[in-house]
Amino acid sequence: MNLSIRARPAVRGVLVSAGTVLLLTTLSGCSDDKETLASWSDKGGQKHMTAIAKDVKTLIQVSDPIGSDPTAASQCSQVLDDVKAARDYGELPDKIAQDSWKESLDGVGKAASQCLRNVKAGKPATSLVEVMDVQSSFHSFAQRIELLRSQS
């Protein structure tokens, strides 16, 4: 058993969980932009951000090269549905946050599409490198939300 490969899922989970907690706790309040961001969040933005945060975790989980997950295709298909719903919801009121959100959605969508292609080709669903880039993009988005909150 190669312990370095087996230890990856735990590390991945910690990284995703930390980013998700940061995002979910920081979005609950922001200053003048706060009202606008809070409104965006309350009317459905929070639901989409939570779904995308979970989707990043899903993409990391299906990146395990050791065993193929028989549900990877359906999970990645759900990720694509979540990305479409988040795109359709509407833009954030802060341009920088919106650009970061769009980049995150683009990365998540690309990784999920690649996941479906890989599963059909009999390959591992996602690449850990690709998914870590997606997580980094999502983390940048969470940091922007935190910055807006700290300015209140």
N, CA, C and O atoms as a GROMACS GRO file, in nm:
protein
  608
    1MET      N    1   0.085  -0.117   0.000
    1MET     CA    2   0.000   0.000   0.000
    1MET      C    3   0.089   0.124   0.000
    1MET      O    4   0.183   0.134   0.079
    2ASN      N    5   0.060   0.215  -0.088
    2ASN     CA    6   0.136   0.339  -0.097
    2ASN      C    7   0.066   0.443  -0.010
    2ASN      O    8  -0.038   0.497  -0.048
    3LEU      N    9   0.122   0.471   0.106
    3LEU     CA   10   0.056   0.560   0.202
    3LEU      C   11   0.045   0.702   0.152
    3LEU      O   12  -0.051   0.771   0.187
    4SER      N   13   0.138   0.749   0.070
    4SER     CA   14   0.131   0.887   0.022
    4SER      C   15   0.009   0.907  -0.067
    4SER      O   16  -0.050   1.015  -0.065
    5ILE      N   17  -0.031   0.807  -0.143
    5ILE     CA   18  -0.150   0.819  -0.226
    5ILE      C   19  -0.274   0.808  -0.140
    5ILE      O   20  -0.370   0.882  -0.161
    6ARG      N   21  -0.276   0.718  -0.045
    6ARG     CA   22  -0.391   0.699   0.042
    6ARG      C   23  -0.420   0.821   0.130
    6ARG      O   24  -0.535   0.845   0.166
    7ALA      N   25  -0.317   0.896   0.164
    7ALA     CA   26  -0.336   1.011   0.253
    7ALA      C   27  -0.396   1.131   0.182
    7ALA      O   28  -0.447   1.222   0.248
    8ARG      N   29  -0.393   1.135   0.050
    8ARG     CA   30  -0.442   1.251  -0.025
    8ARG      C   31  -0.587   1.287   0.003
    8ARG      O   32  -0.616   1.405   0.024
    9PRO      N   33  -0.682   1.193   0.005
    9PRO     CA   34  -0.820   1.232   0.026
    9PRO      C   35  -0.841   1.310   0.156
    9PRO      O   36  -0.922   1.403   0.159
   10ALA      N   37  -0.772   1.275   0.262
   10ALA     CA   38  -0.787   1.347   0.389
   10ALA      C   39  -0.736   1.489   0.375
   10ALA      O   40  -0.800   1.582   0.424
   11VAL      N   41  -0.623   1.508   0.309
   11VAL     CA   42  -0.568   1.642   0.289
   11VAL      C   43  -0.661   1.722   0.201
   11VAL      O   44  -0.688   1.839   0.230
   12ARG      N   45  -0.710   1.662   0.094
   12ARG     CA   46  -0.803   1.731   0.004
   12ARG      C   47  -0.927   1.776   0.079
   12ARG      O   48  -0.972   1.889   0.063
   13GLY      N   49  -0.980   1.689   0.161
   13GLY     CA   50  -1.101   1.722   0.236
   13GLY      C   51  -1.080   1.839   0.330
   13GLY      O   52  -1.168   1.924   0.344
   14VAL      N   53  -0.965   1.843   0.394
   14VAL     CA   54  -0.935   1.953   0.486
   14VAL      C   55  -0.927   2.084   0.410
   14VAL      O   56  -0.981   2.185   0.455
   15LEU      N   57  -0.860   2.084   0.295
   15LEU     CA   58  -0.847   2.206   0.216
   15LEU      C   59  -0.982   2.256   0.168
   15LEU      O   60  -1.011   2.375   0.177
   16VAL      N   61  -1.064   2.167   0.116
   16VAL     CA   62  -1.196   2.207   0.068
   16VAL      C   63  -1.283   2.254   0.184
   16VAL      O   64  -1.352   2.355   0.172
   17SER      N   65  -1.280   2.182   0.294
   17SER     CA   66  -1.362   2.220   0.409
   17SER      C   67  -1.324   2.357   0.461
   17SER      O   68  -1.411   2.437   0.496
   18ALA      N   69  -1.195   2.385   0.467
   18ALA     CA   70  -1.151   2.516   0.517
   18ALA      C   71  -1.198   2.627   0.424
   18ALA      O   72  -1.244   2.731   0.471
   19GLY      N   73  -1.187   2.606   0.295
   19GLY     CA   74  -1.234   2.706   0.200
   19GLY      C   75  -1.383   2.726   0.206
   19GLY      O   76  -1.431   2.839   0.198
   20THR      N   77  -1.457   2.619   0.220
   20THR     CA   78  -1.603   2.627   0.229
   20THR      C   79  -1.646   2.701   0.354
   20THR      O   80  -1.734   2.786   0.348
   21VAL      N   81  -1.586   2.669   0.466
   21VAL     CA   82  -1.620   2.737   0.592
   21VAL      C   83  -1.589   2.885   0.581
   21VAL      O   84  -1.668   2.969   0.624
   22LEU      N   85  -1.474   2.917   0.525
   22LEU     CA   86  -1.438   3.057   0.507
   22LEU      C   87  -1.543   3.130   0.425
   22LEU      O   88  -1.587   3.238   0.463
   23LEU      N   89  -1.583   3.072   0.315
   23LEU     CA   90  -1.681   3.135   0.229
   23LEU      C   91  -1.816   3.149   0.298
   23LEU      O   92  -1.876   3.256   0.296
   24LEU      N   93  -1.863   3.043   0.356
   24LEU     CA   94  -1.996   3.046   0.416
   24LEU      C   95  -2.005   3.140   0.535
   24LEU      O   96  -2.109   3.203   0.556
   25THR      N   97  -1.899   3.150   0.613
   25THR     CA   98  -1.904   3.238   0.728
   25THR      C   99  -1.880   3.383   0.690
   25THR      O  100  -1.930   3.473   0.758
   26THR      N  101  -1.805   3.407   0.584
   26THR     CA  102  -1.775   3.545   0.550
   26THR      C  103  -1.884   3.611   0.469
   26THR      O  104  -1.894   3.734   0.470
   27LEU      N  105  -1.965   3.536   0.401
   27LEU     CA  106  -2.068   3.598   0.319
   27LEU      C  107  -2.181   3.653   0.402
   27LEU      O  108  -2.261   3.733   0.351
   28SER      N  109  -2.191   3.614   0.525
   28SER     CA  110  -2.305   3.656   0.605
   28SER      C  111  -2.305   3.804   0.638
   28SER      O  112  -2.407   3.855   0.685
   29GLY      N  113  -2.196   3.875   0.616
   29GLY     CA  114  -2.200   4.018   0.642
   29GLY      C  115  -2.095   4.095   0.564
   29GLY      O  116  -1.980   4.051   0.554
   30CYS      N  117  -2.134   4.210   0.507
   30CYS     CA  118  -2.045   4.302   0.438
   30CYS      C  119  -2.106   4.442   0.451
   30CYS      O  120  -2.226   4.452   0.477
   31SER      N  121  -2.027   4.554   0.434
   31SER     CA  122  -2.074   4.689   0.463
   31SER      C  123  -2.170   4.746   0.359
   31SER      O  124  -2.274   4.685   0.333
   32ASP      N  125  -2.138   4.864   0.297
   32ASP     CA  126  -2.228   4.922   0.198
   32ASP      C  127  -2.256   4.821   0.088
   32ASP      O  128  -2.370   4.803   0.045
   33ASP      N  129  -2.149   4.755   0.044
   33ASP     CA  130  -2.168   4.644  -0.049
   33ASP      C  131  -2.241   4.532   0.022
   33ASP      O  132  -2.303   4.446  -0.041
   34LYS      N  133  -2.232   4.534   0.155
   34LYS     CA  134  -2.293   4.430   0.238
   34LYS      C  135  -2.440   4.412   0.205
   34LYS      O  136  -2.487   4.300   0.184
   35GLU      N  137  -2.511   4.521   0.201
   35GLU     CA  138  -2.654   4.509   0.175
   35GLU      C  139  -2.678   4.446   0.037
   35GLU      O  140  -2.765   4.360   0.022
   36THR      N  141  -2.603   4.488  -0.060
   36THR     CA  142  -2.619   4.435  -0.194
   36THR      C  143  -2.574   4.290  -0.199
   36THR      O  144  -2.642   4.204  -0.256
   37LEU      N  145  -2.458   4.262  -0.141
   37LEU     CA  146  -2.410   4.124  -0.138
   37LEU      C  147  -2.502   4.037  -0.054
   37LEU      O  148  -2.531   3.922  -0.089
   38ALA      N  149  -2.546   4.092   0.057
   38ALA     CA  150  -2.637   4.015   0.143
   38ALA      C  151  -2.766   3.984   0.068
   38ALA      O  152  -2.818   3.873   0.077
   39SER      N  153  -2.816   4.082  -0.005
   39SER     CA  154  -2.938   4.061  -0.082
   39SER      C  155  -2.916   3.954  -0.189
   39SER      O  156  -2.999   3.865  -0.207
   40TRP      N  157  -2.804   3.965  -0.260
   40TRP     CA  158  -2.772   3.865  -0.362
   40TRP      C  159  -2.765   3.727  -0.300
   40TRP      O  160  -2.816   3.629  -0.354
   41SER      N  161  -2.702   3.721  -0.184
   41SER     CA  162  -2.687   3.594  -0.114
   41SER      C  163  -2.821   3.540  -0.066
   41SER      O  164  -2.854   3.423  -0.087
   42ASP      N  165  -2.898   3.627  -0.001
   42ASP     CA  166  -3.026   3.584   0.058
   42ASP      C  167  -3.127   3.538  -0.047
   42ASP      O  168  -3.209   3.450  -0.021
   43LYS      N  169  -3.121   3.597  -0.163
   43LYS     CA  170  -3.219   3.564  -0.268
   43LYS      C  171  -3.182   3.438  -0.347
   43LYS      O  172  -3.255   3.399  -0.438
   44GLY      N  173  -3.070   3.377  -0.314
   44GLY     CA  174  -3.034   3.252  -0.381
   44GLY      C  175  -2.886   3.233  -0.407
   44GLY      O  176  -2.842   3.122  -0.434
   45GLY      N  177  -2.809   3.340  -0.398
   45GLY     CA  178  -2.665   3.329  -0.424
   45GLY      C  179  -2.596   3.233  -0.328
   45GLY      O  180  -2.509   3.156  -0.368
   46GLN      N  181  -2.636   3.238  -0.201
   46GLN     CA  182  -2.577   3.150  -0.101
   46GLN      C  183  -2.600   3.003  -0.137
   46GLN      O  184  -2.511   2.920  -0.122
   47LYS      N  185  -2.719   2.974  -0.184
   47LYS     CA  186  -2.752   2.836  -0.224
   47LYS      C  187  -2.657   2.790  -0.335
   47LYS      O  188  -2.608   2.677  -0.332
   48HIS      N  189  -2.632   2.876  -0.432
   48HIS     CA  190  -2.544   2.839  -0.542
   48HIS      C  191  -2.398   2.828  -0.497
   48HIS      O  192  -2.326   2.739  -0.541
   49MET      N  193  -2.355   2.918  -0.411
   49MET     CA  194  -2.217   2.910  -0.362
   49MET      C  195  -2.196   2.783  -0.280
   49MET      O  196  -2.091   2.719  -0.292
   50THR      N  197  -2.292   2.747  -0.200
   50THR     CA  198  -2.282   2.624  -0.121
   50THR      C  199  -2.275   2.503  -0.214
   50THR      O  200  -2.196   2.411  -0.192
   51ALA      N  201  -2.359   2.503  -0.318
   51ALA     CA  202  -2.357   2.391  -0.413
   51ALA      C  203  -2.222   2.381  -0.483
   51ALA      O  204  -2.168   2.272  -0.499
   52ILE      N  205  -2.168   2.494  -0.526
   52ILE     CA  206  -2.039   2.492  -0.597
   52ILE      C  207  -1.927   2.450  -0.502
   52ILE      O  208  -1.836   2.377  -0.542
   53ALA      N  209  -1.931   2.494  -0.377
   53ALA     CA  210  -1.831   2.452  -0.278
   53ALA      C  211  -1.835   2.299  -0.262
   53ALA      O  212  -1.730   2.234  -0.258
   54LYS      N  213  -1.954   2.244  -0.254
   54LYS     CA  214  -1.968   2.098  -0.244
   54LYS      C  215  -1.921   2.030  -0.372
   54LYS      O  216  -1.864   1.921  -0.369
   55ASP      N  217  -1.946   2.095  -0.486
   55ASP     CA  218  -1.904   2.039  -0.614
   55ASP      C  219  -1.752   2.032  -0.625
   55ASP      O  220  -1.698   1.937  -0.680
   56VAL      N  221  -1.684   2.133  -0.574
   56VAL     CA  222  -1.537   2.130  -0.574
   56VAL      C  223  -1.491   2.009  -0.493
   56VAL      O  224  -1.399   1.938  -0.534
   57LYS      N  225  -1.554   1.986  -0.381
   57LYS     CA  226  -1.520   1.870  -0.298
   57LYS      C  227  -1.549   1.739  -0.374
   57LYS      O  228  -1.471   1.644  -0.367
   58THR      N  229  -1.660   1.735  -0.444
   58THR     CA  230  -1.695   1.617  -0.524
   58THR      C  231  -1.589   1.590  -0.630
   58THR      O  232  -1.546   1.476  -0.649
   59LEU      N  233  -1.546   1.695  -0.699
   59LEU     CA  234  -1.444   1.677  -0.803
   59LEU      C  235  -1.313   1.627  -0.745
   59LEU      O  236  -1.243   1.547  -0.807
   60ILE      N  237  -1.280   1.672  -0.626
   60ILE     CA  238  -1.159   1.623  -0.560
   60ILE      C  239  -1.176   1.475  -0.524
   60ILE      O  240  -1.083   1.396  -0.542
   61GLN      N  241  -1.292   1.440  -0.474
   61GLN     CA  242  -1.315   1.302  -0.434
   61GLN      C  243  -1.308   1.205  -0.552
   61GLN      O  244  -1.262   1.092  -0.536
   62VAL      N  245  -1.354   1.248  -0.670
   62VAL     CA  246  -1.350   1.156  -0.784
   62VAL      C  247  -1.216   1.160  -0.856
   62VAL      O  248  -1.200   1.098  -0.962
   63SER      N  249  -1.118   1.232  -0.800
   63SER     CA  250  -0.985   1.236  -0.861
   63SER      C  251  -0.894   1.126  -0.811
   63SER      O  252  -0.778   1.120  -0.851
   64ASP      N  253  -0.944   1.039  -0.727
   64ASP     CA  254  -0.863   0.930  -0.673
   64ASP      C  255  -0.822   0.834  -0.785
   64ASP      O  256  -0.908   0.769  -0.845
   65PRO      N  257  -0.692   0.826  -0.814
   65PRO     CA  258  -0.647   0.740  -0.924
   65PRO      C  259  -0.649   0.591  -0.891
   65PRO      O  260  -0.633   0.508  -0.980
   66ILE      N  261  -0.669   0.557  -0.766
   66ILE     CA  262  -0.660   0.416  -0.725
   66ILE      C  263  -0.784   0.337  -0.767
   66ILE      O  264  -0.773   0.232  -0.829
   67GLY      N  265  -0.898   0.388  -0.732
   67GLY     CA  266  -1.020   0.315  -0.763
   67GLY      C  267  -1.116   0.404  -0.840
   67GLY      O  268  -1.126   0.524  -0.814
   68SER      N  269  -1.187   0.345  -0.933
   68SER     CA  270  -1.284   0.424  -1.007
   68SER      C  271  -1.416   0.422  -0.931
   68SER      O  272  -1.461   0.317  -0.883
   69ASP      N  273  -1.476   0.536  -0.923
   69ASP     CA  274  -1.605   0.550  -0.855
   69ASP      C  275  -1.715   0.528  -0.958
   69ASP      O  276  -1.723   0.604  -1.055
   70PRO      N  277  -1.799   0.429  -0.940
   70PRO     CA  278  -1.903   0.401  -1.039
   70PRO      C  279  -2.007   0.513  -1.050
   70PRO      O  280  -2.084   0.518  -1.146
   71THR      N  281  -2.008   0.602  -0.953
   71THR     CA  282  -2.105   0.712  -0.957
   71THR      C  283  -2.042   0.842  -1.009
   71THR      O  284  -2.107   0.947  -1.009
   72ALA      N  285  -1.917   0.836  -1.054
   72ALA     CA  286  -1.847   0.958  -1.096
   72ALA      C  287  -1.920   1.030  -1.208
   72ALA      O  288  -1.931   1.153  -1.205
   73ALA      N  289  -1.971   0.958  -1.305
   73ALA     CA  290  -2.039   1.023  -1.418
   73ALA      C  291  -2.163   1.098  -1.369
   73ALA      O  292  -2.185   1.213  -1.410
   74SER      N  293  -2.242   1.037  -1.285
   74SER     CA  294  -2.363   1.106  -1.237
   74SER      C  295  -2.327   1.223  -1.146
   74SER      O  296  -2.394   1.326  -1.148
   75GLN      N  297  -2.220   1.207  -1.067
   75GLN     CA  298  -2.177   1.318  -0.981
   75GLN      C  299  -2.129   1.436  -1.065
   75GLN      O  300  -2.162   1.550  -1.036
   76CYS      N  301  -2.050   1.408  -1.168
   76CYS     CA  302  -1.999   1.516  -1.253
   76CYS      C  303  -2.110   1.580  -1.335
   76CYS      O  304  -2.106   1.700  -1.363
   77SER      N  305  -2.208   1.502  -1.372
   77SER     CA  306  -2.324   1.557  -1.442
   77SER      C  307  -2.401   1.653  -1.350
   77SER      O  308  -2.447   1.758  -1.395
   78GLN      N  309  -2.413   1.616  -1.223
   78GLN     CA  310  -2.478   1.705  -1.126
   78GLN      C  311  -2.398   1.834  -1.108
   78GLN      O  312  -2.456   1.942  -1.094
   79VAL      N  313  -2.267   1.823  -1.108
   79VAL     CA  314  -2.181   1.942  -1.098
   79VAL      C  315  -2.211   2.036  -1.214
   79VAL      O  316  -2.224   2.157  -1.195
   80LEU      N  317  -2.222   1.982  -1.334
   80LEU     CA  318  -2.253   2.065  -1.451
   80LEU      C  319  -2.389   2.132  -1.436
   80LEU      O  320  -2.406   2.248  -1.473
   81ASP      N  321  -2.485   2.060  -1.383
   81ASP     CA  322  -2.618   2.120  -1.358
   81ASP      C  323  -2.608   2.235  -1.258
   81ASP      O  324  -2.673   2.338  -1.275
   82ASP      N  325  -2.528   2.216  -1.154
   82ASP     CA  326  -2.511   2.321  -1.052
   82ASP      C  327  -2.442   2.444  -1.111
   82ASP      O  328  -2.479   2.557  -1.079
   83VAL      N  329  -2.344   2.422  -1.198
   83VAL     CA  330  -2.274   2.534  -1.263
   83VAL      C  331  -2.372   2.612  -1.350
   83VAL      O  332  -2.374   2.735  -1.347
   84LYS      N  333  -2.453   2.541  -1.426
   84LYS     CA  334  -2.552   2.608  -1.512
   84LYS      C  335  -2.649   2.690  -1.428
   84LYS      O  336  -2.678   2.805  -1.462
   85ALA      N  337  -2.699   2.633  -1.320
   85ALA     CA  338  -2.793   2.705  -1.233
   85ALA      C  339  -2.727   2.828  -1.171
   85ALA      O  340  -2.790   2.933  -1.161
   86ALA      N  341  -2.601   2.816  -1.131
   86ALA     CA  342  -2.530   2.930  -1.071
   86ALA      C  343  -2.508   3.041  -1.174
   86ALA      O  344  -2.521   3.159  -1.143
   87ARG      N  345  -2.476   3.003  -1.296
   87ARG     CA  346  -2.459   3.103  -1.403
   87ARG      C  347  -2.591   3.174  -1.432
   87ARG      O  348  -2.595   3.295  -1.453
   88ASP      N  349  -2.699   3.097  -1.434
   88ASP     CA  350  -2.831   3.152  -1.466
   88ASP      C  351  -2.884   3.242  -1.355
   88ASP      O  352  -2.970   3.327  -1.380
   89TYR      N  353  -2.836   3.226  -1.233
   89TYR     CA  354  -2.888   3.301  -1.119
   89TYR      C  355  -2.869   3.451  -1.134
   89TYR      O  356  -2.961   3.528  -1.107
   90GLY      N  357  -2.755   3.493  -1.176
   90GLY     CA  358  -2.730   3.636  -1.188
   90GLY      C  359  -2.595   3.673  -1.131
   90GLY      O  360  -2.530   3.595  -1.061
   91GLU      N  361  -2.554   3.794  -1.163
   91GLU     CA  362  -2.421   3.840  -1.125
   91GLU      C  363  -2.415   3.897  -0.985
   91GLU      O  364  -2.513   3.952  -0.933
   92LEU      N  365  -2.299   3.883  -0.926
   92LEU     CA  366  -2.271   3.948  -0.798
   92LEU      C  367  -2.263   4.098  -0.821
   92LEU      O  368  -2.225   4.142  -0.930
   93PRO      N  369  -2.296   4.179  -0.720
   93PRO     CA  370  -2.291   4.324  -0.736
   93PRO      C  371  -2.148   4.380  -0.737
   93PRO      O  372  -2.129   4.494  -0.780
   94ASP      N  373  -2.050   4.306  -0.693
   94ASP     CA  374  -1.912   4.350  -0.691
   94ASP      C  375  -1.840   4.292  -0.813
   94ASP      O  376  -1.838   4.170  -0.831
   95LYS      N  377  -1.782   4.377  -0.896
   95LYS     CA  378  -1.720   4.334  -1.022
   95LYS      C  379  -1.606   4.235  -0.998
   95LYS      O  380  -1.597   4.134  -1.068
   96ILE      N  381  -1.521   4.264  -0.903
   96ILE     CA  382  -1.407   4.174  -0.877
   96ILE      C  383  -1.457   4.038  -0.827
   96ILE      O  384  -1.409   3.934  -0.871
   97ALA      N  385  -1.553   4.040  -0.736
   97ALA     CA  386  -1.610   3.914  -0.687
   97ALA      C  387  -1.678   3.839  -0.802
   97ALA      O  388  -1.667   3.716  -0.811
   98GLN      N  389  -1.749   3.911  -0.889
   98GLN     CA  390  -1.816   3.848  -1.002
   98GLN      C  391  -1.716   3.784  -1.096
   98GLN      O  392  -1.736   3.671  -1.141
   99ASP      N  393  -1.607   3.855  -1.126
   99ASP     CA  394  -1.504   3.799  -1.214
   99ASP      C  395  -1.444   3.672  -1.153
   99ASP      O  396  -1.420   3.574  -1.223
  100SER      N  397  -1.420   3.675  -1.023
  100SER     CA  398  -1.365   3.558  -0.953
  100SER      C  399  -1.466   3.443  -0.952
  100SER      O  400  -1.429   3.327  -0.970
  101TRP      N  401  -1.593   3.475  -0.931
  101TRP     CA  402  -1.702   3.375  -0.932
  101TRP      C  403  -1.711   3.312  -1.070
  101TRP      O  404  -1.721   3.190  -1.082
  102LYS      N  405  -1.706   3.394  -1.175
  102LYS     CA  406  -1.713   3.342  -1.312
  102LYS      C  407  -1.594   3.250  -1.340
  102LYS      O  408  -1.610   3.143  -1.400
  103GLU      N  409  -1.475   3.291  -1.297
  103GLU     CA  410  -1.358   3.206  -1.315
  103GLU      C  411  -1.375   3.072  -1.243
  103GLU      O  412  -1.339   2.967  -1.296
  104SER      N  413  -1.430   3.078  -1.122
  104SER     CA  414  -1.456   2.954  -1.048
  104SER      C  415  -1.555   2.865  -1.122
  104SER      O  416  -1.533   2.745  -1.137
  105LEU      N  417  -1.664   2.925  -1.168
  105LEU     CA  418  -1.765   2.847  -1.240
  105LEU      C  419  -1.708   2.788  -1.369
  105LEU      O  420  -1.738   2.674  -1.405
  106ASP      N  421  -1.626   2.868  -1.439
  106ASP     CA  422  -1.563   2.817  -1.562
  106ASP      C  423  -1.474   2.696  -1.531
  106ASP      O  424  -1.479   2.596  -1.602
  107GLY      N  425  -1.395   2.706  -1.426
  107GLY     CA  426  -1.305   2.597  -1.388
  107GLY      C  427  -1.380   2.472  -1.343
  107GLY      O  428  -1.344   2.360  -1.381
  108VAL      N  429  -1.482   2.493  -1.262
  108VAL     CA  430  -1.563   2.379  -1.215
  108VAL      C  431  -1.632   2.312  -1.334
  108VAL      O  432  -1.634   2.189  -1.344
  109GLY      N  433  -1.688   2.392  -1.423
  109GLY     CA  434  -1.755   2.338  -1.541
  109GLY      C  435  -1.660   2.260  -1.631
  109GLY      O  436  -1.693   2.153  -1.681
  110LYS      N  437  -1.541   2.316  -1.651
  110LYS     CA  438  -1.440   2.249  -1.735
  110LYS      C  439  -1.398   2.116  -1.672
  110LYS      O  440  -1.388   2.015  -1.742
  111ALA      N  441  -1.373   2.116  -1.542
  111ALA     CA  442  -1.332   1.993  -1.474
  111ALA      C  443  -1.442   1.888  -1.479
  111ALA      O  444  -1.415   1.769  -1.497
  112ALA      N  445  -1.567   1.930  -1.462
  112ALA     CA  446  -1.679   1.835  -1.466
  112ALA      C  447  -1.698   1.779  -1.607
  112ALA      O  448  -1.728   1.660  -1.622
  113SER      N  449  -1.682   1.863  -1.709
  113SER     CA  450  -1.692   1.814  -1.847
  113SER      C  451  -1.581   1.714  -1.877
  113SER      O  452  -1.604   1.611  -1.940
  114GLN      N  453  -1.460   1.745  -1.830
  114GLN     CA  454  -1.347   1.654  -1.849
  114GLN      C  455  -1.372   1.523  -1.775
  114GLN      O  456  -1.338   1.416  -1.824
  115CYS      N  457  -1.432   1.533  -1.659
  115CYS     CA  458  -1.467   1.414  -1.580
  115CYS      C  459  -1.557   1.322  -1.662
  115CYS      O  460  -1.533   1.201  -1.669
  116LEU      N  461  -1.660   1.378  -1.724
  116LEU     CA  462  -1.751   1.295  -1.803
  116LEU      C  463  -1.679   1.230  -1.922
  116LEU      O  464  -1.701   1.113  -1.952
  117ARG      N  465  -1.594   1.308  -1.990
  117ARG     CA  466  -1.517   1.252  -2.102
  117ARG      C  467  -1.426   1.139  -2.054
  117ARG      O  468  -1.416   1.035  -2.119
  118ASN      N  469  -1.359   1.161  -1.942
  118ASN     CA  470  -1.267   1.060  -1.889
  118ASN      C  471  -1.340   0.932  -1.850
  118ASN      O  472  -1.293   0.822  -1.881
  119VAL      N  473  -1.453   0.946  -1.784
  119VAL     CA  474  -1.529   0.828  -1.742
  119VAL      C  475  -1.572   0.748  -1.865
  119VAL      O  476  -1.562   0.625  -1.865
  120LYS      N  477  -1.619   0.816  -1.968
  120LYS     CA  478  -1.660   0.747  -2.090
  120LYS      C  479  -1.543   0.676  -2.156
  120LYS      O  480  -1.561   0.572  -2.220
  121ALA      N  481  -1.422   0.731  -2.141
  121ALA     CA  482  -1.301   0.671  -2.200
  121ALA      C  483  -1.237   0.566  -2.108
  121ALA      O  484  -1.135   0.508  -2.143
  122GLY      N  485  -1.297   0.542  -1.991
  122GLY     CA  486  -1.244   0.443  -1.899
  122GLY      C  487  -1.123   0.490  -1.821
  122GLY      O  488  -1.046   0.408  -1.772
  123LYS      N  489  -1.106   0.621  -1.809
  123LYS     CA  490  -0.993   0.678  -1.736
  123LYS      C  491  -1.040   0.727  -1.599
  123LYS      O  492  -1.160   0.734  -1.574
  124PRO      N  493  -0.944   0.762  -1.510
  124PRO     CA  494  -0.984   0.824  -1.383
  124PRO      C  495  -1.065   0.951  -1.412
  124PRO      O  496  -1.034   1.024  -1.506
  125ALA      N  497  -1.165   0.977  -1.333
  125ALA     CA  498  -1.262   1.083  -1.361
  125ALA      C  499  -1.199   1.221  -1.374
  125ALA      O  500  -1.225   1.292  -1.471
  126THR      N  501  -1.116   1.261  -1.278
  126THR     CA  502  -1.055   1.393  -1.283
  126THR      C  503  -0.908   1.384  -1.246
  126THR      O  504  -0.862   1.286  -1.187
  127SER      N  505  -0.837   1.488  -1.281
  127SER     CA  506  -0.696   1.500  -1.245
  127SER      C  507  -0.687   1.585  -1.120
  127SER      O  508  -0.748   1.691  -1.111
  128LEU      N  509  -0.610   1.538  -1.024
  128LEU     CA  510  -0.594   1.613  -0.899
  128LEU      C  511  -0.536   1.751  -0.927
  128LEU      O  512  -0.576   1.849  -0.863
  129VAL      N  513  -0.443   1.762  -1.021
  129VAL     CA  514  -0.383   1.891  -1.054
  129VAL      C  515  -0.490   1.987  -1.105
  129VAL      O  516  -0.497   2.102  -1.061
  130GLU      N  517  -0.572   1.940  -1.195
  130GLU     CA  518  -0.680   2.023  -1.250
  130GLU      C  519  -0.777   2.067  -1.141
  130GLU      O  520  -0.818   2.183  -1.135
  131VAL      N  521  -0.813   1.975  -1.056
  131VAL     CA  522  -0.910   2.006  -0.951
  131VAL      C  523  -0.849   2.100  -0.847
  131VAL      O  524  -0.920   2.183  -0.791
  132MET      N  525  -0.722   2.088  -0.820
  132MET     CA  526  -0.659   2.180  -0.726
  132MET      C  527  -0.659   2.322  -0.783
  132MET      O  528  -0.671   2.418  -0.707
  133ASP      N  529  -0.646   2.337  -0.914
  133ASP     CA  530  -0.658   2.468  -0.977
  133ASP      C  531  -0.798   2.525  -0.957
  133ASP      O  532  -0.815   2.644  -0.930
  134VAL      N  533  -0.898   2.439  -0.969
  134VAL     CA  534  -1.036   2.480  -0.947
  134VAL      C  535  -1.054   2.524  -0.802
  134VAL      O  536  -1.117   2.627  -0.776
  135GLN      N  537  -1.000   2.448  -0.709
  135GLN     CA  538  -1.012   2.484  -0.568
  135GLN      C  539  -0.944   2.617  -0.540
  135GLN      O  540  -0.995   2.698  -0.463
  136SER      N  541  -0.830   2.640  -0.603
  136SER     CA  542  -0.757   2.766  -0.585
  136SER      C  543  -0.841   2.884  -0.634
  136SER      O  544  -0.846   2.988  -0.569
  137SER      N  545  -0.904   2.867  -0.747
  137SER     CA  546  -0.991   2.972  -0.802
  137SER      C  547  -1.107   3.000  -0.707
  137SER      O  548  -1.140   3.116  -0.682
  138PHE      N  549  -1.168   2.894  -0.655
  138PHE     CA  550  -1.280   2.911  -0.562
  138PHE      C  551  -1.231   2.978  -0.433
  138PHE      O  552  -1.303   3.061  -0.376
  139HIS      N  553  -1.113   2.945  -0.389
  139HIS     CA  554  -1.056   3.005  -0.269
  139HIS      C  555  -1.034   3.156  -0.291
  139HIS      O  556  -1.057   3.235  -0.200
  140SER      N  557  -0.991   3.195  -0.410
  140SER     CA  558  -0.974   3.337  -0.442
  140SER      C  559  -1.107   3.411  -0.433
  140SER      O  560  -1.114   3.523  -0.383
  141PHE      N  561  -1.211   3.347  -0.479
  141PHE     CA  562  -1.344   3.404  -0.468
  141PHE      C  563  -1.381   3.424  -0.321
  141PHE      O  564  -1.430   3.530  -0.282
  142ALA      N  565  -1.358   3.323  -0.241
  142ALA     CA  566  -1.390   3.332  -0.097
  142ALA      C  567  -1.309   3.444  -0.030
  142ALA      O  568  -1.360   3.514   0.057
  143GLN      N  569  -1.184   3.460  -0.072
  143GLN     CA  570  -1.102   3.567  -0.016
  143GLN      C  571  -1.159   3.704  -0.052
  143GLN      O  572  -1.155   3.796   0.031
  144ARG      N  573  -1.210   3.719  -0.172
  144ARG     CA  574  -1.269   3.848  -0.211
  144ARG      C  575  -1.390   3.878  -0.123
  144ARG      O  576  -1.408   3.992  -0.079
  145ILE      N  577  -1.471   3.780  -0.098
  145ILE     CA  578  -1.588   3.799  -0.013
  145ILE      C  579  -1.542   3.838   0.128
  145ILE      O  580  -1.602   3.925   0.191
  146GLU      N  581  -1.438   3.774   0.177
  146GLU     CA  582  -1.382   3.806   0.309
  146GLU      C  583  -1.331   3.950   0.311
  146GLU      O  584  -1.353   4.022   0.408
  147LEU      N  585  -1.264   3.992   0.206
  147LEU     CA  586  -1.214   4.129   0.198
  147LEU      C  587  -1.330   4.229   0.204
  147LEU      O  588  -1.322   4.329   0.276
  148LEU      N  589  -1.434   4.204   0.130
  148LEU     CA  590  -1.551   4.293   0.132
  148LEU      C  591  -1.611   4.301   0.271
  148LEU      O  592  -1.652   4.407   0.317
  149ARG      N  593  -1.616   4.186   0.336
  149ARG     CA  594  -1.670   4.182   0.472
  149ARG      C  595  -1.582   4.262   0.568
  149ARG      O  596  -1.634   4.334   0.654
  150SER      N  597  -1.452   4.251   0.555
  150SER     CA  598  -1.361   4.320   0.647
  150SER      C  599  -1.364   4.471   0.628
  150SER      O  600  -1.322   4.544   0.718
  151GLN      N  601  -1.411   4.518   0.516
  151GLN     CA  602  -1.419   4.660   0.490
  151GLN      C  603  -1.542   4.725   0.553
  151GLN      O  604  -1.561   4.846   0.543
  152SER      N  605  -1.625   4.644   0.616
  152SER     CA  606  -1.746   4.699   0.676
  152SER      C  607  -1.719   4.769   0.807
  152SER      O  608  -1.811   4.821   0.870
   0.00000   0.00000   0.00000
